Amino acid sequence: MKHVSILVPEGDCSLVNIEGAHQVLSRVNEYLVLSGKPPLFQIQLVGQQKDTAIKKGLFKICPDVLIHDLSRTDLIIIPAVHGDFKKILAANQDMLSWLVKQYKEGAAVASLCIGAFLLAETGLLKGKSCTTHWEFANDFRKMFPAVNLVDDKIITDEKDIYTSGGAYSWLNLILYLIEKYAGRDMAVRCSKGFEIDIYRNSQLPFIIFSGQRDHEDEDIIKVQNFIETNIHSKIPVAELADMLSLGRRNLERRFKKATGNTIMEYVQRVKIEAVKKSLESTRLNVNEAMYKVGYTDAKAFRIIFKKVTGLAPLEYRSRYNRGFE
């Protein structure tokens, strides 16, 4: 049997992640027993204390075992945590040290959603790829610059470390782990039983772009404001540099450092976000929405739109605008 440790961190951790992961993995055991096979997973909730209150005391989670009483495990699942990340990380240092020890002794580790902050604090993600909820991407990059954040992905898998994207995409990672440990047929069986779309592999259709503004470069703030209030126009980088009396290369370097995007990437994301809103909430057709933000080449626009959202413009409108169902 594979021992699975579902962590119960201190702080406001996700009850949905903890109970949901336990439920789906327990169902694998049930399916196996029904087919005349032995169960695969021994699942335990693992914490630092005998009970942990969450949601302002609305719920209490009582771990099956404490970290110092568990010497070995095969798979560690880290749920999402909410609130002040620095306080949460400080409160869970003993658990994170235990996690590192287990990983070095052969355990695999999986973080769900913004549980990636806990995983990154261990240092195990340094130089590796990771994903998390797209809404927290800027915060994550700021706190853990040595980690390669790929916030468009639903799942990452590198050297027995797994991470999942935001919110309920953790279900896709659980299915992925079931396939790893129990095979494709069992993953498909669970996908059907829990009605989870097994083929989701990108967060792109869900991302709402908001430019990184948590920096102190006032010139770059001015450029961001200019871009966002002139989305209908072409915005040459040279014009932006002249506006601030800066050299182009200097402006581009500072912009990338402050926002994480090149200027042209930022312009594209702002324009595409405006198009998305038009397709979601108006009856403009794709060409009208495209022209409204200054695109004139339909083919080039469709390529950029799909790169940013993972969907063709018509697919996007069909999915998110009820008037076009």
QUIQUI-V630414 format. One line per field, one symbol per residue. ss: DSSP state (H for helix, E for strand, - for the rest). psi: psi as a letter, one per 30 degrees, with the letter a starting at -180 (. if undefined). burial: 1 if it has 24 or more other ideal C-beta (glycine too) atoms within 12 Angstrom, else 0. A space follows every 10 residues. Layout:
ss->???
psi->???
burial->???
This chain:
ss->-EEEEEEE-- -EE-HHHHHH HHHHHHHHHH HHHH------ EEEEEEE--- -EEE----EE E---EEHHH- ----EEEE-- EE--HHHHHH H-HHHHHHHH HHHH---EEE E-HHHHHHHH H-------EE ---HHHHHHH HHH----EE- --E-EEEE-- EEEE--HHHH HHHHHHHHHH HH-HHHHHHH HHHH------ -E-HHH---- -------HHH HHHHHHHHH- ------HHHH HHH----HHH HHHHHHHHH- --HHHHHHHH HHHHHHHHHH H----HHHHH HH-----HHH HHHHHHHHH- --HHHHHHHH -HHH-
psi->kkkkjjkilk ailjeeeeee eeeeeeeeee eeefggllle kjkkkkaflf lkklhhgelk kjlfllefgj fklekkkjll kkajeeeeee fgeeeeeeee eeefgfklkk kkbgffeeee fffffkglkl lakffgeeee eeeiffkjki fflekljjhg kkllalbgff eeeeeeeeee efleeeeeee eeeghkjfgk gkfeffkjkk kjgilgjeee eeeeeeefgh fflkikeeee eeeghlkeee eeeeeeeeff lleeeeeeee eeeeeeeefe glgkleeeee efggkfjeee eeeeeeeeff lleeeeeeef jffg.
burial->0111111111 1111111101 1101111110 1100000011 1111111110 0101000000 1011111001 0011111111 1100100110 1100110111 0110001111 1111111111 1101100111 1111011111 1111001011 1111111100 1111111111 1111111111 1100011011 1001010101 1111111110 1100000011 0011011100 1000101001 1001010000 1101100111 1110111111 1111110111 0001010011 0111100000 1101100111 1010011001 10000
